[in-house]
């Protein structure tokens, strides 16, 4: 069960480690700590999932050559994204 007494000030520290965690740069102990934390902390969980998806996308686009039509579409998407999304 999730304990609601953890200090969200520490979440900032987790956020900084999340990208290293996804890249597999952290030791087993720290990985386990992060996995434990995201199970109990929804904001960190959402952040991790978002980061994973973003990194997956980056890897896909790095590994493959992007066809011009697709890169144009991506650019259009990126440019229209902030406007079409209410924040
Ligand atoms: Zn957290």
PDB file of the backbone (N, CA, C, O) and the ligand in Angstrom, with CONECT records:
HET     ZN  A 101       1
ATOM      1  N   UNK A   1       0.835  -1.216   0.000  1.00  0.00           N
ATOM      2  CA  UNK A   1       0.000   0.000   0.000  1.00  0.00           C
ATOM      3  C   UNK A   1       0.866   1.262   0.000  1.00  0.00           C
ATOM      4  O   UNK A   1       1.948   1.300   0.586  1.00  0.00           O
ATOM      5  N   UNK A   2       0.370   2.252  -0.653  1.00  0.00           N
ATOM      6  CA  UNK A   2       1.143   3.495  -0.744  1.00  0.00           C
ATOM      7  C   UNK A   2       1.088   4.266   0.572  1.00  0.00           C
ATOM      8  O   UNK A   2       0.027   4.497   1.151  1.00  0.00           O
ATOM      9  N   UNK A   3       2.258   4.643   1.004  1.00  0.00           N
ATOM     10  CA  UNK A   3       2.305   5.504   2.185  1.00  0.00           C
ATOM     11  C   UNK A   3       2.313   6.948   1.705  1.00  0.00           C
ATOM     12  O   UNK A   3       3.035   7.318   0.779  1.00  0.00           O
ATOM     13  N   UNK A   4       1.501   7.736   2.355  1.00  0.00           N
ATOM     14  CA  UNK A   4       1.377   9.113   1.882  1.00  0.00           C
ATOM     15  C   UNK A   4       2.263  10.078   2.671  1.00  0.00           C
ATOM     16  O   UNK A   4       2.067  11.293   2.632  1.00  0.00           O
ATOM     17  N   UNK A   5       3.220   9.529   3.371  1.00  0.00           N
ATOM     18  CA  UNK A   5       4.004  10.399   4.239  1.00  0.00           C
ATOM     19  C   UNK A   5       5.401  10.687   3.695  1.00  0.00           C
ATOM     20  O   UNK A   5       6.252  11.213   4.412  1.00  0.00           O
ATOM     21  N   UNK A   6       5.640  10.342   2.421  1.00  0.00           N
ATOM     22  CA  UNK A   6       7.001  10.616   1.957  1.00  0.00           C
ATOM     23  C   UNK A   6       7.158  12.078   1.544  1.00  0.00           C
ATOM     24  O   UNK A   6       6.213  12.742   1.118  1.00  0.00           O
ATOM     25  N   UNK A   7       8.358  12.532   1.685  1.00  0.00           N
ATOM     26  CA  UNK A   7       8.647  13.946   1.485  1.00  0.00           C
ATOM     27  C   UNK A   7       8.833  14.239  -0.004  1.00  0.00           C
ATOM     28  O   UNK A   7       9.774  13.752  -0.631  1.00  0.00           O
ATOM     29  N   UNK A   8       7.936  15.030  -0.550  1.00  0.00           N
ATOM     30  CA  UNK A   8       8.005  15.291  -1.992  1.00  0.00           C
ATOM     31  C   UNK A   8       9.170  16.186  -2.383  1.00  0.00           C
ATOM     32  O   UNK A   8       9.462  16.356  -3.566  1.00  0.00           O
ATOM     33  N   UNK A   9       9.822  16.747  -1.401  1.00  0.00           N
ATOM     34  CA  UNK A   9      11.033  17.511  -1.715  1.00  0.00           C
ATOM     35  C   UNK A   9      12.073  16.590  -2.347  1.00  0.00           C
ATOM     36  O   UNK A   9      12.880  17.014  -3.174  1.00  0.00           O
ATOM     37  N   UNK A  10      12.036  15.322  -1.938  1.00  0.00           N
ATOM     38  CA  UNK A  10      13.017  14.379  -2.459  1.00  0.00           C
ATOM     39  C   UNK A  10      12.700  13.961  -3.886  1.00  0.00           C
ATOM     40  O   UNK A  10      13.565  13.442  -4.592  1.00  0.00           O
ATOM     41  N   UNK A  11      11.466  14.184  -4.312  1.00  0.00           N
ATOM     42  CA  UNK A  11      11.088  13.796  -5.669  1.00  0.00           C
ATOM     43  C   UNK A  11      11.976  14.494  -6.696  1.00  0.00           C
ATOM     44  O   UNK A  11      12.316  13.916  -7.729  1.00  0.00           O
ATOM     45  N   UNK A  12      12.340  15.714  -6.410  1.00  0.00           N
ATOM     46  CA  UNK A  12      13.236  16.451  -7.299  1.00  0.00           C
ATOM     47  C   UNK A  12      14.521  15.657  -7.541  1.00  0.00           C
ATOM     48  O   UNK A  12      15.032  15.596  -8.659  1.00  0.00           O
ATOM     49  N   UNK A  13      15.028  15.055  -6.470  1.00  0.00           N
ATOM     50  CA  UNK A  13      16.243  14.243  -6.599  1.00  0.00           C
ATOM     51  C   UNK A  13      16.001  13.024  -7.466  1.00  0.00           C
ATOM     52  O   UNK A  13      16.856  12.622  -8.254  1.00  0.00           O
ATOM     53  N   UNK A  14      14.810  12.439  -7.307  1.00  0.00           N
ATOM     54  CA  UNK A  14      14.470  11.275  -8.125  1.00  0.00           C
ATOM     55  C   UNK A  14      14.401  11.667  -9.590  1.00  0.00           C
ATOM     56  O   UNK A  14      14.924  10.971 -10.461  1.00  0.00           O
ATOM     57  N   UNK A  15      13.744  12.795  -9.849  1.00  0.00           N
ATOM     58  CA  UNK A  15      13.595  13.246 -11.235  1.00  0.00           C
ATOM     59  C   UNK A  15      14.962  13.313 -11.917  1.00  0.00           C
ATOM     60  O   UNK A  15      15.117  12.926 -13.075  1.00  0.00           O
ATOM     61  N   UNK A  16      15.939  13.809 -11.175  1.00  0.00           N
ATOM     62  CA  UNK A  16      17.269  13.968 -11.760  1.00  0.00           C
ATOM     63  C   UNK A  16      17.915  12.616 -12.061  1.00  0.00           C
ATOM     64  O   UNK A  16      18.779  12.500 -12.930  1.00  0.00           O
ATOM     65  N   UNK A  17      17.472  11.595 -11.319  1.00  0.00           N
ATOM     66  CA  UNK A  17      18.081  10.270 -11.515  1.00  0.00           C
ATOM     67  C   UNK A  17      17.337   9.441 -12.550  1.00  0.00           C
ATOM     68  O   UNK A  17      17.852   8.433 -13.034  1.00  0.00           O
ATOM     69  N   UNK A  18      16.116   9.871 -12.889  1.00  0.00           N
ATOM     70  CA  UNK A  18      15.270   9.036 -13.741  1.00  0.00           C
ATOM     71  C   UNK A  18      15.898   8.758 -15.102  1.00  0.00           C
ATOM     72  O   UNK A  18      15.818   7.636 -15.604  1.00  0.00           O
ATOM     73  N   UNK A  19      16.520   9.768 -15.701  1.00  0.00           N
ATOM     74  CA  UNK A  19      17.087   9.554 -17.032  1.00  0.00           C
ATOM     75  C   UNK A  19      18.280   8.602 -16.949  1.00  0.00           C
ATOM     76  O   UNK A  19      18.498   7.788 -17.846  1.00  0.00           O
ATOM     77  N   UNK A  20      19.041   8.711 -15.871  1.00  0.00           N
ATOM     78  CA  UNK A  20      20.148   7.765 -15.674  1.00  0.00           C
ATOM     79  C   UNK A  20      19.620   6.364 -15.452  1.00  0.00           C
ATOM     80  O   UNK A  20      20.198   5.378 -15.909  1.00  0.00           O
ATOM     81  N   UNK A  21      18.497   6.300 -14.733  1.00  0.00           N
ATOM     82  CA  UNK A  21      17.869   5.009 -14.459  1.00  0.00           C
ATOM     83  C   UNK A  21      17.449   4.340 -15.768  1.00  0.00           C
ATOM     84  O   UNK A  21      17.698   3.152 -15.975  1.00  0.00           O
ATOM     85  N   UNK A  22      16.809   5.114 -16.648  1.00  0.00           N
ATOM     86  CA  UNK A  22      16.344   4.575 -17.920  1.00  0.00           C
ATOM     87  C   UNK A  22      17.520   4.163 -18.795  1.00  0.00           C
ATOM     88  O   UNK A  22      17.447   3.170 -19.519  1.00  0.00           O
ATOM     89  N   UNK A  23      18.593   4.924 -18.725  1.00  0.00           N
ATOM     90  CA  UNK A  23      19.774   4.596 -19.512  1.00  0.00           C
ATOM     91  C   UNK A  23      20.556   3.420 -18.935  1.00  0.00           C
ATOM     92  O   UNK A  23      21.523   2.957 -19.540  1.00  0.00           O
ATOM     93  N   UNK A  24      20.140   2.941 -17.769  1.00  0.00           N
ATOM     94  CA  UNK A  24      20.827   1.813 -17.145  1.00  0.00           C
ATOM     95  C   UNK A  24      22.167   2.205 -16.545  1.00  0.00           C
ATOM     96  O   UNK A  24      23.077   1.382 -16.453  1.00  0.00           O
ATOM     97  N   UNK A  25      22.286   3.456 -16.140  1.00  0.00           N
ATOM     98  CA  UNK A  25      23.567   3.932 -15.612  1.00  0.00           C
ATOM     99  C   UNK A  25      23.660   3.821 -14.091  1.00  0.00           C
ATOM    100  O   UNK A  25      24.708   4.079 -13.500  1.00  0.00           O
ATOM    101  N   UNK A  26      22.551   3.435 -13.472  1.00  0.00           N
ATOM    102  CA  UNK A  26      22.547   3.377 -12.012  1.00  0.00           C
ATOM    103  C   UNK A  26      22.807   1.952 -11.520  1.00  0.00           C
ATOM    104  O   UNK A  26      22.552   0.972 -12.220  1.00  0.00           O
ATOM    105  N   UNK A  27      23.319   1.872 -10.305  1.00  0.00           N
ATOM    106  CA  UNK A  27      23.543   0.551  -9.722  1.00  0.00           C
ATOM    107  C   UNK A  27      22.219  -0.086  -9.302  1.00  0.00           C
ATOM    108  O   UNK A  27      21.185   0.576  -9.211  1.00  0.00           O
ATOM    109  N   UNK A  28      22.289  -1.376  -9.052  1.00  0.00           N
ATOM    110  CA  UNK A  28      21.076  -2.137  -8.738  1.00  0.00           C
ATOM    111  C   UNK A  28      20.307  -1.565  -7.562  1.00  0.00           C
ATOM    112  O   UNK A  28      19.077  -1.509  -7.570  1.00  0.00           O
ATOM    113  N   UNK A  29      21.045  -1.145  -6.560  1.00  0.00           N
ATOM    114  CA  UNK A  29      20.400  -0.636  -5.347  1.00  0.00           C
ATOM    115  C   UNK A  29      19.583   0.620  -5.648  1.00  0.00           C
ATOM    116  O   UNK A  29      18.436   0.741  -5.219  1.00  0.00           O
ATOM    117  N   UNK A  30      20.176   1.538  -6.379  1.00  0.00           N
ATOM    118  CA  UNK A  30      19.477   2.781  -6.705  1.00  0.00           C
ATOM    119  C   UNK A  30      18.286   2.512  -7.611  1.00  0.00           C
ATOM    120  O   UNK A  30      17.233   3.130  -7.455  1.00  0.00           O
ATOM    121  N   UNK A  31      18.447   1.586  -8.565  1.00  0.00           N
ATOM    122  CA  UNK A  31      17.333   1.184  -9.434  1.00  0.00           C
ATOM    123  C   UNK A  31      16.161   0.680  -8.599  1.00  0.00           C
ATOM    124  O   UNK A  31      15.011   1.058  -8.822  1.00  0.00           O
ATOM    125  N   UNK A  32      16.476  -0.182  -7.631  1.00  0.00           N
ATOM    126  CA  UNK A  32      15.430  -0.749  -6.782  1.00  0.00           C
ATOM    127  C   UNK A  32      14.753   0.346  -5.974  1.00  0.00           C
ATOM    128  O   UNK A  32      13.540   0.319  -5.770  1.00  0.00           O
ATOM    129  N   UNK A  33      15.542   1.306  -5.518  1.00  0.00           N
ATOM    130  CA  UNK A  33      14.983   2.419  -4.746  1.00  0.00           C
ATOM    131  C   UNK A  33      14.016   3.234  -5.609  1.00  0.00           C
ATOM    132  O   UNK A  33      12.944   3.632  -5.152  1.00  0.00           O
ATOM    133  N   UNK A  34      14.409   3.474  -6.855  1.00  0.00           N
ATOM    134  CA  UNK A  34      13.564   4.244  -7.769  1.00  0.00           C
ATOM    135  C   UNK A  34      12.278   3.473  -8.067  1.00  0.00           C
ATOM    136  O   UNK A  34      11.184   4.037  -8.045  1.00  0.00           O
ATOM    137  N   UNK A  35      12.423   2.176  -8.346  1.00  0.00           N
ATOM    138  CA  UNK A  35      11.236   1.363  -8.634  1.00  0.00           C
ATOM    139  C   UNK A  35      10.271   1.357  -7.456  1.00  0.00           C
ATOM    140  O   UNK A  35       9.053   1.393  -7.629  1.00  0.00           O
ATOM    141  N   UNK A  36      10.839   1.309  -6.260  1.00  0.00           N
ATOM    142  CA  UNK A  36      10.017   1.327  -5.057  1.00  0.00           C
ATOM    143  C   UNK A  36       9.310   2.685  -4.926  1.00  0.00           C
ATOM    144  O   UNK A  36       8.131   2.760  -4.580  1.00  0.00           O
ATOM    145  N   UNK A  37      10.053   3.735  -5.209  1.00  0.00           N
ATOM    146  CA  UNK A  37       9.493   5.074  -5.052  1.00  0.00           C
ATOM    147  C   UNK A  37       8.361   5.343  -6.045  1.00  0.00           C
ATOM    148  O   UNK A  37       7.313   5.862  -5.661  1.00  0.00           O
ATOM    149  N   UNK A  38       8.566   4.990  -7.328  1.00  0.00           N
ATOM    150  CA  UNK A  38       7.541   5.299  -8.325  1.00  0.00           C
ATOM    151  C   UNK A  38       6.267   4.495  -8.084  1.00  0.00           C
ATOM    152  O   UNK A  38       5.194   4.873  -8.554  1.00  0.00           O
ATOM    153  N   UNK A  39       6.383   3.390  -7.356  1.00  0.00           N
ATOM    154  CA  UNK A  39       5.174   2.631  -7.020  1.00  0.00           C
ATOM    155  C   UNK A  39       4.336   3.368  -5.992  1.00  0.00           C
ATOM    156  O   UNK A  39       3.119   3.199  -5.923  1.00  0.00           O
ATOM    157  N   UNK A  40       5.008   4.190  -5.195  1.00  0.00           N
ATOM    158  CA  UNK A  40       4.312   4.876  -4.111  1.00  0.00           C
ATOM    159  C   UNK A  40       4.004   6.331  -4.445  1.00  0.00           C
ATOM    160  O   UNK A  40       3.253   6.995  -3.730  1.00  0.00           O
ATOM    161  N   UNK A  41       4.582   6.814  -5.523  1.00  0.00           N
ATOM    162  CA  UNK A  41       4.490   8.244  -5.796  1.00  0.00           C
ATOM    163  C   UNK A  41       4.014   8.459  -7.229  1.00  0.00           C
ATOM    164  O   UNK A  41       4.771   8.249  -8.177  1.00  0.00           O
ATOM    165  N   UNK A  42       2.770   8.873  -7.384  1.00  0.00           N
ATOM    166  CA  UNK A  42       2.184   9.025  -8.709  1.00  0.00           C
ATOM    167  C   UNK A  42       2.914  10.055  -9.576  1.00  0.00           C
ATOM    168  O   UNK A  42       3.198   9.759 -10.737  1.00  0.00           O
ATOM    169  N   UNK A  43       3.227  11.242  -9.070  1.00  0.00           N
ATOM    170  CA  UNK A  43       3.933  12.219  -9.912  1.00  0.00           C
ATOM    171  C   UNK A  43       5.239  11.658 -10.469  1.00  0.00           C
ATOM    172  O   UNK A  43       5.560  11.873 -11.638  1.00  0.00           O
ATOM    173  N   UNK A  44       5.984  10.947  -9.645  1.00  0.00           N
ATOM    174  CA  UNK A  44       7.252  10.380 -10.110  1.00  0.00           C
ATOM    175  C   UNK A  44       7.005   9.276 -11.124  1.00  0.00           C
ATOM    176  O   UNK A  44       7.766   9.119 -12.079  1.00  0.00           O
ATOM    177  N   UNK A  45       5.935   8.507 -10.915  1.00  0.00           N
ATOM    178  CA  UNK A  45       5.600   7.438 -11.839  1.00  0.00           C
ATOM    179  C   UNK A  45       5.272   8.015 -13.223  1.00  0.00           C
ATOM    180  O   UNK A  45       5.766   7.541 -14.245  1.00  0.00           O
ATOM    181  N   UNK A  46       4.429   9.044 -13.223  1.00  0.00           N
ATOM    182  CA  UNK A  46       4.041   9.688 -14.482  1.00  0.00           C
ATOM    183  C   UNK A  46       5.270  10.265 -15.168  1.00  0.00           C
ATOM    184  O   UNK A  46       5.424  10.157 -16.385  1.00  0.00           O
ATOM    185  N   UNK A  47       6.128  10.867 -14.389  1.00  0.00           N
ATOM    186  CA  UNK A  47       7.346  11.459 -14.934  1.00  0.00           C
ATOM    187  C   UNK A  47       8.223  10.391 -15.574  1.00  0.00           C
ATOM    188  O   UNK A  47       8.754  10.582 -16.668  1.00  0.00           O
ATOM    189  N   UNK A  48       8.367   9.263 -14.882  1.00  0.00           N
ATOM    190  CA  UNK A  48       9.194   8.174 -15.401  1.00  0.00           C
ATOM    191  C   UNK A  48       8.630   7.641 -16.711  1.00  0.00           C
ATOM    192  O   UNK A  48       9.371   7.417 -17.669  1.00  0.00           O
ATOM    193  N   UNK A  49       7.316   7.439 -16.748  1.00  0.00           N
ATOM    194  CA  UNK A  49       6.689   6.908 -17.953  1.00  0.00           C
ATOM    195  C   UNK A  49       6.840   7.876 -19.129  1.00  0.00           C
ATOM    196  O   UNK A  49       7.115   7.464 -20.256  1.00  0.00           O
ATOM    197  N   UNK A  50       6.657   9.156 -18.849  1.00  0.00           N
ATOM    198  CA  UNK A  50       6.792  10.164 -19.893  1.00  0.00           C
ATOM    199  C   UNK A  50       8.217  10.199 -20.426  1.00  0.00           C
ATOM    200  O   UNK A  50       8.455  10.273 -21.631  1.00  0.00           O
ATOM    201  N   UNK A  51       9.150  10.143 -19.494  1.00  0.00           N
ATOM    202  CA  UNK A  51      10.565  10.168 -19.862  1.00  0.00           C
ATOM    203  C   UNK A  51      10.933   8.948 -20.701  1.00  0.00           C
ATOM    204  O   UNK A  51      11.650   9.056 -21.696  1.00  0.00           O
ATOM    205  N   UNK A  52      10.430   7.784 -20.283  1.00  0.00           N
ATOM    206  CA  UNK A  52      10.697   6.546 -21.018  1.00  0.00           C
ATOM    207  C   UNK A  52      10.227   6.672 -22.456  1.00  0.00           C
ATOM    208  O   UNK A  52      10.936   6.314 -23.396  1.00  0.00           O
ATOM    209  N   UNK A  53       9.003   7.196 -22.604  1.00  0.00           N
ATOM    210  CA  UNK A  53       8.416   7.303 -23.936  1.00  0.00           C
ATOM    211  C   UNK A  53       9.239   8.269 -24.794  1.00  0.00           C
ATOM    212  O   UNK A  53       9.506   8.008 -25.967  1.00  0.00           O
ATOM    213  N   UNK A  54       9.632   9.384 -24.185  1.00  0.00           N
ATOM    214  CA  UNK A  54      10.413  10.378 -24.912  1.00  0.00           C
ATOM    215  C   UNK A  54      11.741   9.793 -25.360  1.00  0.00           C
ATOM    216  O   UNK A  54      12.171   9.989 -26.497  1.00  0.00           O
ATOM    217  N   UNK A  55      12.389   9.066 -24.446  1.00  0.00           N
ATOM    218  CA  UNK A  55      13.688   8.485 -24.764  1.00  0.00           C
ATOM    219  C   UNK A  55      13.547   7.411 -25.830  1.00  0.00           C
ATOM    220  O   UNK A  55      14.388   7.310 -26.723  1.00  0.00           O
ATOM    221  N   UNK A  56      12.492   6.607 -25.747  1.00  0.00           N
ATOM    222  CA  UNK A  56      12.231   5.608 -26.776  1.00  0.00           C
ATOM    223  C   UNK A  56      12.100   6.263 -28.140  1.00  0.00           C
ATOM    224  O   UNK A  56      12.658   5.786 -29.128  1.00  0.00           O
ATOM    225  N   UNK A  57      11.368   7.347 -28.181  1.00  0.00           N
ATOM    226  CA  UNK A  57      11.168   8.077 -29.430  1.00  0.00           C
ATOM    227  C   UNK A  57      12.501   8.580 -29.965  1.00  0.00           C
ATOM    228  O   UNK A  57      12.789   8.459 -31.156  1.00  0.00           O
ATOM    229  N   UNK A  58      13.310   9.144 -29.079  1.00  0.00           N
ATOM    230  CA  UNK A  58      14.619   9.665 -29.478  1.00  0.00           C
ATOM    231  C   UNK A  58      15.489   8.551 -30.046  1.00  0.00           C
ATOM    232  O   UNK A  58      16.163   8.727 -31.061  1.00  0.00           O
ATOM    233  N   UNK A  59      15.462   7.395 -29.370  1.00  0.00           N
ATOM    234  CA  UNK A  59      16.283   6.267 -29.825  1.00  0.00           C
ATOM    235  C   UNK A  59      15.837   5.810 -31.195  1.00  0.00           C
ATOM    236  O   UNK A  59      16.659   5.523 -32.065  1.00  0.00           O
ATOM    237  N   UNK A  60      14.522   5.742 -31.384  1.00  0.00           N
ATOM    238  CA  UNK A  60      14.002   5.300 -32.673  1.00  0.00           C
ATOM    239  C   UNK A  60      14.434   6.235 -33.789  1.00  0.00           C
ATOM    240  O   UNK A  60      14.827   5.799 -34.871  1.00  0.00           O
ATOM    241  N   UNK A  61      14.355   7.526 -33.505  1.00  0.00           N
ATOM    242  CA  UNK A  61      14.686   8.476 -34.558  1.00  0.00           C
ATOM    243  C   UNK A  61      16.188   8.557 -34.782  1.00  0.00           C
ATOM    244  O   UNK A  61      16.633   8.950 -35.860  1.00  0.00           O
ATOM    245  N   UNK A  62      16.976   8.188 -33.770  1.00  0.00           N
ATOM    246  CA  UNK A  62      18.424   8.206 -33.931  1.00  0.00           C
ATOM    247  C   UNK A  62      18.898   7.004 -34.732  1.00  0.00           C
ATOM    248  O   UNK A  62      19.794   7.106 -35.571  1.00  0.00           O
ATOM    249  N   UNK A  63      18.273   5.856 -34.453  1.00  0.00           N
ATOM    250  CA  UNK A  63      18.719   4.628 -35.093  1.00  0.00           C
ATOM    251  C   UNK A  63      18.358   4.583 -36.569  1.00  0.00           C
ATOM    252  O   UNK A  63      19.115   4.069 -37.393  1.00  0.00           O
ATOM    253  N   UNK A  64      17.217   5.117 -36.884  1.00  0.00           N
ATOM    254  CA  UNK A  64      16.784   5.060 -38.274  1.00  0.00           C
ATOM    255  C   UNK A  64      16.897   6.441 -38.901  1.00  0.00           C
ATOM    256  O   UNK A  64      16.765   7.474 -38.245  1.00  0.00           O
ATOM    257  N   UNK A  65      17.140   6.405 -40.156  1.00  0.00           N
ATOM    258  CA  UNK A  65      17.105   7.672 -40.890  1.00  0.00           C
ATOM    259  C   UNK A  65      15.653   8.076 -41.082  1.00  0.00           C
ATOM    260  O   UNK A  65      14.818   7.284 -41.519  1.00  0.00           O
ATOM    261  N   UNK A  66      15.381   9.294 -40.754  1.00  0.00           N
ATOM    262  CA  UNK A  66      14.002   9.739 -40.874  1.00  0.00           C
ATOM    263  C   UNK A  66      13.740  10.197 -42.306  1.00  0.00           C
ATOM    264  O   UNK A  66      14.438  11.066 -42.828  1.00  0.00           O
ATOM    265  N   UNK A  67      12.739   9.610 -42.924  1.00  0.00           N
ATOM    266  CA  UNK A  67      12.357  10.095 -44.257  1.00  0.00           C
ATOM    267  C   UNK A  67      11.959  11.564 -44.180  1.00  0.00           C
ATOM    268  O   UNK A  67      11.426  12.025 -43.170  1.00  0.00           O
ATOM    269  N   UNK A  68      12.225  12.287 -45.254  1.00  0.00           N
ATOM    270  CA  UNK A  68      11.979  13.731 -45.237  1.00  0.00           C
ATOM    271  C   UNK A  68      10.538  14.067 -44.901  1.00  0.00           C
ATOM    272  O   UNK A  68      10.262  15.000 -44.147  1.00  0.00           O
ATOM    273  N   UNK A  69       9.621  13.290 -45.471  1.00  0.00           N
ATOM    274  CA  UNK A  69       8.206  13.565 -45.223  1.00  0.00           C
ATOM    275  C   UNK A  69       7.888  13.430 -43.743  1.00  0.00           C
ATOM    276  O   UNK A  69       7.113  14.210 -43.190  1.00  0.00           O
ATOM    277  N   UNK A  70       8.496  12.428 -43.104  1.00  0.00           N
ATOM    278  CA  UNK A  70       8.229  12.197 -41.690  1.00  0.00           C
ATOM    279  C   UNK A  70       8.856  13.305 -40.847  1.00  0.00           C
ATOM    280  O   UNK A  70       8.237  13.802 -39.906  1.00  0.00           O
ATOM    281  N   UNK A  71      10.072  13.685 -41.183  1.00  0.00           N
ATOM    282  CA  UNK A  71      10.722  14.724 -40.388  1.00  0.00           C
ATOM    283  C   UNK A  71       9.991  16.055 -40.534  1.00  0.00           C
ATOM    284  O   UNK A  71       9.932  16.852 -39.598  1.00  0.00           O
ATOM    285  N   UNK A  72       9.439  16.277 -41.713  1.00  0.00           N
ATOM    286  CA  UNK A  72       8.624  17.486 -41.918  1.00  0.00           C
ATOM    287  C   UNK A  72       7.382  17.430 -41.033  1.00  0.00           C
ATOM    288  O   UNK A  72       7.007  18.411 -40.392  1.00  0.00           O
ATOM    289  N   UNK A  73       6.760  16.263 -41.017  1.00  0.00           N
ATOM    290  CA  UNK A  73       5.564  16.070 -40.212  1.00  0.00           C
ATOM    291  C   UNK A  73       5.881  16.265 -38.728  1.00  0.00           C
ATOM    292  O   UNK A  73       5.119  16.882 -37.984  1.00  0.00           O
ATOM    293  N   UNK A  74       7.042  15.712 -38.320  1.00  0.00           N
ATOM    294  CA  UNK A  74       7.481  15.847 -36.933  1.00  0.00           C
ATOM    295  C   UNK A  74       7.690  17.311 -36.569  1.00  0.00           C
ATOM    296  O   UNK A  74       7.268  17.773 -35.509  1.00  0.00           O
ATOM    297  N   UNK A  75       8.350  18.030 -37.473  1.00  0.00           N
ATOM    298  CA  UNK A  75       8.590  19.451 -37.235  1.00  0.00           C
ATOM    299  C   UNK A  75       7.280  20.202 -37.074  1.00  0.00           C
ATOM    300  O   UNK A  75       7.123  21.032 -36.178  1.00  0.00           O
ATOM    301  N   UNK A  76       6.342  19.892 -37.963  1.00  0.00           N
ATOM    302  CA  UNK A  76       5.027  20.525 -37.883  1.00  0.00           C
ATOM    303  C   UNK A  76       4.379  20.222 -36.537  1.00  0.00           C
ATOM    304  O   UNK A  76       3.798  21.092 -35.888  1.00  0.00           O
ATOM    305  N   UNK A  77       4.501  18.945 -36.139  1.00  0.00           N
ATOM    306  CA  UNK A  77       3.914  18.515 -34.868  1.00  0.00           C
ATOM    307  C   UNK A  77       4.536  19.277 -33.704  1.00  0.00           C
ATOM    308  O   UNK A  77       3.837  19.801 -32.836  1.00  0.00           O
ATOM    309  N   UNK A  78       5.873  19.326 -33.707  1.00  0.00           N
ATOM    310  CA  UNK A  78       6.587  19.987 -32.615  1.00  0.00           C
ATOM    311  C   UNK A  78       6.203  21.469 -32.559  1.00  0.00           C
ATOM    312  O   UNK A  78       6.017  22.047 -31.488  1.00  0.00           O
ATOM    313  N   UNK A  79       6.093  22.051 -33.735  1.00  0.00           N
ATOM    314  CA  UNK A  79       5.787  23.481 -33.771  1.00  0.00           C
ATOM    315  C   UNK A  79       4.340  23.770 -33.337  1.00  0.00           C
ATOM    316  O   UNK A  79       4.053  24.791 -32.713  1.00  0.00           O
ATOM    317  N   UNK A  80       3.450  22.849 -33.684  1.00  0.00           N
ATOM    318  CA  UNK A  80       2.036  23.095 -33.343  1.00  0.00           C
ATOM    319  C   UNK A  80       1.694  22.605 -31.952  1.00  0.00           C
ATOM    320  O   UNK A  80       0.657  22.960 -31.392  1.00  0.00           O
ATOM    321  N   UNK A  81       2.585  21.776 -31.393  1.00  0.00           N
ATOM    322  CA  UNK A  81       2.284  21.133 -30.111  1.00  0.00           C
ATOM    323  C   UNK A  81       1.974  22.120 -28.979  1.00  0.00           C
ATOM    324  O   UNK A  81       0.943  21.992 -28.319  1.00  0.00           O
ATOM    325  N   UNK A  82       2.857  23.105 -28.748  1.00  0.00           N
ATOM    326  CA  UNK A  82       2.576  24.007 -27.605  1.00  0.00           C
ATOM    327  C   UNK A  82       1.289  24.815 -27.810  1.00  0.00           C
ATOM    328  O   UNK A  82       0.608  25.163 -26.845  1.00  0.00           O
ATOM    329  N   UNK A  83       0.965  25.108 -29.066  1.00  0.00           N
ATOM    330  CA  UNK A  83      -0.216  25.920 -29.337  1.00  0.00           C
ATOM    331  C   UNK A  83      -1.491  25.119 -29.141  1.00  0.00           C
ATOM    332  O   UNK A  83      -2.487  25.618 -28.616  1.00  0.00           O
ATOM    333  N   UNK A  84      -1.440  23.848 -29.581  1.00  0.00           N
ATOM    334  CA  UNK A  84      -2.669  23.052 -29.553  1.00  0.00           C
ATOM    335  C   UNK A  84      -2.908  22.408 -28.181  1.00  0.00           C
ATOM    336  O   UNK A  84      -3.971  21.839 -27.933  1.00  0.00           O
ATOM    337  N   UNK A  85      -1.910  22.503 -27.295  1.00  0.00           N
ATOM    338  CA  UNK A  85      -2.071  21.865 -25.999  1.00  0.00           C
ATOM    339  C   UNK A  85      -2.235  22.896 -24.898  1.00  0.00           C
ATOM    340  O   UNK A  85      -1.306  23.649 -24.605  1.00  0.00           O
ATOM    341  N   UNK A  86      -3.381  22.934 -24.300  1.00  0.00           N
ATOM    342  CA  UNK A  86      -3.561  23.859 -23.179  1.00  0.00           C
ATOM    343  C   UNK A  86      -2.769  23.381 -21.953  1.00  0.00           C
ATOM    344  O   UNK A  86      -2.924  22.244 -21.508  1.00  0.00           O
ATOM    345  N   UNK A  87      -1.938  24.251 -21.426  1.00  0.00           N
ATOM    346  CA  UNK A  87      -1.107  23.844 -20.294  1.00  0.00           C
ATOM    347  C   UNK A  87      -1.652  24.467 -19.014  1.00  0.00           C
ATOM    348  O   UNK A  87      -1.095  24.251 -17.937  1.00  0.00           O
TER     349      UNK A  87
HETATM  350 ZN    ZN A 101       8.091  11.115  -5.798  1.00  0.00          ZN
END
